[in-house]
Amino acid sequence: MSRRLVIAGGGHAHMLTLAHLEEFVEKGFEVTVIGPDTHHYYSGMGPGMLGGTYRPEEIRFATRDLVEKKGGLFKQAKVVGIHPVERTVTLNSGEVIPYDVLSCNLGSQVPDELVQGSLDDIFPVKPIEGLYRAKQRILELGAKKEIRIAVVGGGPSAVEIAGNIWRPGQEPGMRQPAITVFAGRSLLPRHPAGVRRRASASLAARSIKVIKNSRVQQIQTGQITDTEGATHEFDLIFIAVGVRPNRLIGNSGIPTGPQGGMLVNRYLHSTKYEHIFGGGDCIDFQDRPLDKVGVYAVRQNPILKHNLMASLTGERLLPFKPGGQYLLIFNLGNGTGILKKWSIVLNGRVSFLIKDWIDRRFMRTFQSFE
């Protein structure tokens, strides 16, 4: 019987493996890729899609088409259970898929404990494809009246979402929405003063209100309640309070790290189960904490590809080295960005153009394999 590789999630950390899937197939391995959608959206360009800079087809990969073109089997489903002792995964359809080697890139999710009731006109920033529906809703309502929009969160995602919500209001026939950011303790508290100052100035210049030192206690359709008991009425609410790894890992009895992700060693496999690998937001790297940013998933690509093959063939594994300081650029939604690396902080049109060039190049690279 040929050995079986199961890839759970077609995210950023699996892109190189998917692009060269035929290498596994040609060696006689059975490859099954499981994903909730036929396409995977690139999170780094999600806010730009919300703001209208990018069309949906510009920021997504055709996962199913790629997998089938390379000789693998694609299953559109969600993994709801991982059974490391039996070496099987269970899908939401009830189907059980056996594996010899499993690789997880299950991503992250926005905590939803604050939400009471349905998600009508409430948009978590993930999954990314939901931001396109949010944009359509902004255009629908904003053509009729001035709408009020809230963004809950004070991190980079909240800044990018708030800035890009502003942009549809510049369309002909649109009324500019009134945008409020509930930033918690402060805006971008983990970033240098220069970044915070530039982000605050950009939002303020567009009359985007930032409420600090106020925490949200409850969210429901049309309304936010803060911890002081005050209520605030809104037409649309975005939740950008940070992300956490998929709960599936811990619920499956696989050891997790301090952030709740699968605890992996330097070879990117589980510290307990050598046949289970992982990358991206769903892991906690044992050697040191890694920020939940796409750059680490991209850097994990070649190591995961090599180590999955090596695990199937019995060859030597390679260690993952996270690398040094990464380039961080925020898309502010008005054609400008904030760039930070080392002690350098720049803002303006050039910063956005650098991000746009990097993102489009990344997309072209992997879309070319489709």
C-alpha positions as CSV (number, residue, x, y, z in Angstrom):
1,M,0.0,0.0,0.0
2,S,1.3,3.5,-0.9
3,R,2.0,5.9,1.9
4,R,-0.7,8.6,2.4
5,L,-0.1,12.3,3.0
6,V,-3.0,14.4,4.2
7,I,-2.7,18.2,4.0
8,A,-5.3,19.9,6.2
9,G,-5.7,23.5,5.0
10,G,-4.4,25.2,1.9
11,G,-2.9,28.2,3.6
12,H,0.3,30.2,3.2
13,A,2.6,27.6,4.8
14,H,1.5,24.9,2.4
15,M,1.8,27.0,-0.9
16,L,5.1,25.6,-1.9
17,T,4.0,22.0,-1.2
18,L,0.9,22.4,-3.2
19,A,2.7,24.0,-6.1
20,H,5.0,21.0,-6.3
21,L,2.5,18.3,-5.3
22,E,3.4,16.3,-8.4
23,E,6.7,15.4,-6.8
24,F,4.9,13.5,-4.1
25,V,2.5,11.9,-6.6
26,E,5.4,10.8,-8.8
27,K,7.0,8.9,-5.9
28,G,3.8,6.9,-5.5
29,F,2.3,8.7,-2.5
30,E,-1.4,9.3,-2.1
31,V,-2.0,13.0,-1.4
32,T,-5.3,14.3,-0.1
33,V,-5.8,18.1,0.5
34,I,-8.7,19.2,2.7
35,G,-10.0,22.7,2.6
36,P,-13.3,24.5,3.5
37,D,-13.4,26.3,0.1
38,T,-12.1,25.7,-3.4
39,H,-10.0,28.9,-3.1
40,H,-7.7,30.2,-0.5
41,Y,-7.5,34.0,0.1
42,Y,-4.3,35.8,0.9
43,S,-4.8,37.6,4.2
44,G,-2.2,40.3,3.5
45,M,-4.4,41.7,0.8
46,G,-7.8,41.2,2.5
47,P,-8.1,44.8,3.8
48,G,-7.3,46.0,0.3
49,M,-10.1,43.9,-1.1
50,L,-12.4,45.5,1.5
51,G,-11.3,48.9,0.4
52,G,-11.7,48.2,-3.3
53,T,-8.0,48.2,-4.2
54,Y,-8.1,44.5,-5.2
55,R,-10.8,42.3,-6.8
56,P,-11.4,38.9,-5.1
57,E,-9.8,37.0,-7.9
58,E,-6.6,39.0,-7.5
59,I,-6.1,37.8,-3.9
60,R,-7.0,34.2,-4.0
61,F,-5.5,30.9,-5.1
62,A,-7.5,28.2,-6.9
63,T,-6.6,25.4,-4.4
64,R,-8.8,22.7,-5.8
65,D,-7.8,23.3,-9.4
66,L,-4.1,23.3,-8.4
67,V,-4.3,20.1,-6.4
68,E,-6.2,18.2,-9.1
69,K,-3.9,19.5,-11.8
70,K,-0.9,18.1,-9.8
71,G,-2.5,14.7,-9.3
72,G,-3.8,15.0,-5.8
73,L,-7.3,14.6,-4.4
74,F,-9.1,17.7,-3.1
75,K,-11.9,17.4,-0.6
76,Q,-14.0,20.5,0.1
77,A,-14.7,20.0,3.8
78,K,-13.7,21.0,7.3
79,V,-11.5,18.8,9.6
80,V,-13.5,18.4,12.8
81,G,-11.3,15.8,14.5
82,I,-7.7,14.6,14.4
83,H,-6.9,11.2,15.9
84,P,-3.1,10.9,16.2
85,V,-3.0,7.4,17.6
86,E,-5.3,6.0,14.9
87,R,-3.7,8.3,12.3
88,T,-7.0,9.5,10.9
89,V,-8.9,12.8,10.5
90,T,-12.7,13.2,10.6
91,L,-14.4,15.6,8.3
92,N,-17.7,17.5,9.0
93,S,-19.3,15.2,6.5
94,G,-18.6,12.2,8.8
95,E,-15.9,10.8,6.4
96,V,-12.8,9.4,8.1
97,I,-9.5,9.9,6.2
98,P,-6.5,7.8,7.1
99,Y,-3.0,9.2,6.8
100,D,0.6,8.2,7.4
101,V,1.8,11.9,7.5
102,L,-0.4,14.8,8.3
103,S,0.3,18.5,7.9
104,C,-1.9,21.1,9.4
105,N,-2.2,24.7,8.3
106,L,-5.7,25.3,9.8
107,G,-5.2,29.0,10.3
108,S,-6.7,31.1,13.1
109,Q,-10.0,32.5,14.1
110,V,-11.3,35.7,15.6
111,P,-12.6,35.1,19.1
112,D,-16.4,35.4,19.1
113,E,-17.2,35.3,22.8
114,L,-18.3,38.9,22.8
115,V,-21.1,38.3,20.3
116,Q,-24.6,37.6,21.5
117,G,-27.1,36.3,18.9
118,S,-26.6,36.1,15.2
119,L,-23.8,37.6,13.1
120,D,-26.2,39.7,10.9
121,D,-24.2,42.8,9.9
122,I,-21.3,41.7,12.1
123,F,-18.1,40.8,10.3
124,P,-15.1,39.1,11.9
125,V,-12.0,39.9,9.9
126,K,-11.5,36.2,9.3
127,P,-12.3,34.3,7.1
128,I,-10.9,36.8,4.6
129,E,-13.6,36.2,2.0
130,G,-16.1,37.6,4.4
131,L,-14.6,41.0,3.8
132,Y,-15.9,41.1,0.3
133,R,-19.4,40.5,1.5
134,A,-18.8,43.3,4.0
135,K,-17.8,45.7,1.3
136,Q,-20.9,44.9,-0.7
137,R,-23.0,45.6,2.4
138,I,-21.2,49.0,2.9
139,L,-22.0,49.9,-0.7
140,E,-25.6,48.8,-0.4
141,L,-26.3,50.8,2.8
142,G,-24.0,53.7,2.1
143,A,-25.9,54.5,-1.2
144,K,-29.0,55.1,0.9
145,K,-27.8,57.0,4.0
146,E,-24.8,57.9,6.1
147,I,-24.1,54.7,8.0
148,R,-22.3,54.1,11.3
149,I,-19.6,51.5,11.4
150,A,-17.6,50.2,14.4
151,V,-14.3,48.4,14.4
152,V,-13.6,46.5,17.7
153,G,-9.9,46.1,18.3
154,G,-6.7,48.2,18.5
155,G,-4.1,46.1,16.7
156,P,-2.8,46.2,13.1
157,S,-5.8,44.5,11.7
158,A,-8.2,47.0,13.2
159,V,-6.1,49.9,11.8
160,E,-6.1,48.4,8.3
161,I,-9.8,47.6,8.4
162,A,-10.8,51.0,9.7
163,G,-8.7,52.7,7.0
164,N,-10.0,50.6,4.2
165,I,-13.7,51.0,5.3
166,W,-13.2,54.7,4.6
167,R,-12.4,54.1,1.0
168,P,-15.8,52.9,-0.3
169,G,-17.2,56.2,1.0
170,Q,-15.3,58.0,-1.7
171,E,-17.2,56.2,-4.5
172,P,-19.7,58.3,-6.5
173,G,-23.1,58.3,-5.0
174,M,-21.8,57.1,-1.6
175,R,-22.2,58.9,1.7
176,Q,-19.0,58.7,3.8
177,P,-19.6,56.3,6.7
178,A,-19.0,57.5,10.3
179,I,-16.3,55.1,11.6
180,T,-15.5,54.4,15.2
181,V,-12.6,52.3,16.5
182,F,-13.0,50.7,19.9
183,A,-9.2,50.4,20.6
184,G,-9.3,49.0,24.1
185,R,-6.4,50.3,26.2
186,S,-4.7,52.1,23.2
187,L,-4.1,51.9,19.5
188,L,-1.2,49.6,18.4
189,P,0.1,49.1,22.0
190,R,2.8,46.7,20.9
191,H,4.3,49.0,18.3
192,P,6.8,51.8,18.5
193,A,5.6,55.4,19.2
194,G,6.4,56.4,15.6
195,V,4.1,53.8,14.2
196,R,1.3,54.6,16.7
197,R,1.6,58.3,16.0
198,R,1.5,57.9,12.2
199,A,-1.5,55.5,12.3
200,S,-3.4,57.8,14.6
201,A,-2.8,60.8,12.4
202,S,-3.9,59.0,9.3
203,L,-7.2,57.9,10.9
204,A,-7.8,61.3,12.5
205,A,-7.2,63.1,9.1
206,R,-10.2,61.1,7.8
207,S,-12.4,61.8,10.8
208,I,-12.2,58.2,11.9
209,K,-12.8,58.3,15.7
210,V,-10.7,56.2,18.0
211,I,-12.0,55.4,21.5
212,K,-9.2,54.5,23.9
213,N,-9.3,53.2,27.5
214,S,-12.7,51.6,26.9
215,R,-13.4,47.9,26.5
216,V,-16.3,46.2,24.7
217,Q,-18.3,43.9,26.8
218,Q,-20.9,42.7,24.4
219,I,-21.6,42.8,20.6
220,Q,-25.0,42.2,19.0
221,T,-26.5,43.2,15.7
222,G,-26.7,46.9,15.6
223,Q,-25.2,47.5,19.1
224,I,-22.1,47.5,21.2
225,T,-22.1,47.6,25.0
226,D,-19.0,48.7,26.7
227,T,-17.8,47.7,30.2
228,E,-19.3,50.8,31.7
229,G,-22.7,49.7,30.6
230,A,-23.1,52.3,27.9
231,T,-24.6,51.2,24.5
232,H,-23.5,52.5,21.1
233,E,-25.7,52.0,18.0
234,F,-24.1,51.0,14.6
235,D,-25.2,49.7,11.3
236,L,-22.2,47.5,10.8
237,I,-19.7,46.1,13.2
238,F,-16.2,44.6,12.4
239,I,-14.4,42.4,14.9
240,A,-10.6,42.7,14.8
241,V,-9.6,41.8,18.3
242,G,-6.7,39.6,17.3
243,V,-6.7,35.9,16.3
244,R,-6.1,32.6,18.1
245,P,-5.2,29.2,16.7
246,N,-7.9,26.8,15.7
247,R,-9.3,25.0,18.8
248,L,-9.3,21.7,16.9
249,I,-5.7,21.0,17.8
250,G,-6.1,21.1,21.6
251,N,-9.5,19.4,21.3
252,S,-7.8,16.5,19.6
253,G,-5.4,15.8,22.4
254,I,-2.3,17.2,20.6
255,P,0.0,19.2,22.9
256,T,-0.5,23.0,22.5
257,G,1.7,25.9,23.4
258,P,1.0,29.1,25.4
259,Q,-1.0,30.7,22.6
260,G,-3.1,27.6,22.0
261,G,-1.5,26.4,18.8
262,M,0.0,23.0,18.1
263,L,3.4,22.9,19.9
264,V,6.0,22.1,17.3
265,N,9.7,21.6,17.5
266,R,12.4,23.0,15.2
267,Y,11.4,20.5,12.5
268,L,7.8,21.8,12.5
269,H,6.3,18.6,13.8
270,S,4.4,18.0,17.0
271,T,6.5,17.6,20.1
272,K,4.5,14.4,20.8
273,Y,3.6,13.0,17.3
274,E,6.4,13.0,14.8
275,H,4.0,12.2,12.0
276,I,2.0,15.5,12.5
277,F,3.5,18.7,11.1
278,G,2.1,22.2,11.1
279,G,2.7,25.8,10.0
280,G,1.2,29.2,10.0
281,D,-1.1,30.6,12.7
282,C,-2.2,27.2,14.0
283,I,1.2,26.4,15.6
284,D,3.3,27.5,18.6
285,F,7.0,27.3,17.8
286,Q,8.7,25.6,20.8
287,D,12.0,27.5,20.5
288,R,10.5,31.0,20.7
289,P,7.2,32.8,20.3
290,L,6.4,33.9,16.8
291,D,4.1,36.8,15.9
292,K,0.9,35.8,14.0
293,V,2.0,37.3,10.8
294,G,2.1,35.8,7.3
295,V,5.8,36.2,6.9
296,Y,6.6,33.2,9.1
297,A,4.2,31.0,7.2
298,V,5.9,32.0,4.0
299,R,9.3,31.3,5.5
300,Q,8.1,27.8,6.7
301,N,7.1,26.8,3.1
302,P,10.4,25.2,2.0
303,I,11.0,23.5,5.3
304,L,7.5,22.0,5.4
305,K,7.8,20.8,1.8
306,H,11.2,19.2,2.5
307,N,10.2,17.6,5.8
308,L,6.9,16.2,4.6
309,M,8.8,14.4,1.8
310,A,11.6,13.4,4.1
311,S,9.1,12.0,6.6
312,L,7.5,9.9,3.9
313,T,10.8,8.7,2.5
314,G,12.8,8.3,5.7
315,E,15.3,11.0,4.9
316,R,16.8,13.6,7.2
317,L,14.6,16.5,8.4
318,L,15.7,20.1,8.2
319,P,15.3,22.6,11.0
320,F,13.2,25.7,10.6
321,K,15.0,29.0,11.3
322,P,12.5,31.9,11.8
323,G,15.1,34.5,10.7
324,G,15.5,38.0,11.9
325,Q,13.4,41.1,11.9
326,Y,10.7,41.1,9.3
327,L,9.3,44.0,7.1
328,L,6.0,45.2,8.4
329,I,3.8,47.4,6.3
330,F,0.2,48.5,7.0
331,N,-2.2,49.4,4.2
332,L,-4.0,52.5,5.5
333,G,-6.7,52.4,2.8
334,N,-6.1,55.8,1.3
335,G,-3.2,54.8,-1.0
336,T,-0.6,55.2,1.8
337,G,1.0,52.8,4.2
338,I,3.3,52.7,7.3
339,L,6.5,50.7,6.9
340,K,8.6,49.5,9.7
341,K,11.9,47.5,9.8
342,W,14.5,47.7,12.5
343,S,14.4,51.3,13.7
344,I,13.2,52.6,10.4
345,V,9.6,53.9,10.2
346,L,8.2,55.5,7.0
347,N,4.7,56.4,6.0
348,G,3.2,57.7,2.8
349,R,2.5,56.6,-0.8
350,V,5.9,54.8,-1.3
351,S,5.3,52.6,1.7
352,F,2.0,51.3,0.2
353,L,3.6,50.9,-3.2
354,I,6.3,48.6,-1.7
355,K,3.6,46.5,0.0
356,D,1.5,46.3,-3.1
357,W,4.5,45.2,-5.2
358,I,5.5,42.5,-2.7
359,D,2.0,41.2,-2.4
360,R,1.3,41.1,-6.1
361,R,4.6,39.4,-6.8
362,F,3.7,36.7,-4.2
363,M,0.3,36.2,-5.8
364,R,1.8,36.0,-9.3
365,T,4.4,33.4,-8.2
366,F,1.8,30.9,-6.9
367,Q,-1.1,31.7,-9.2
368,S,1.3,30.8,-12.0
369,F,1.2,27.1,-10.9
370,E,-2.6,26.9,-11.3
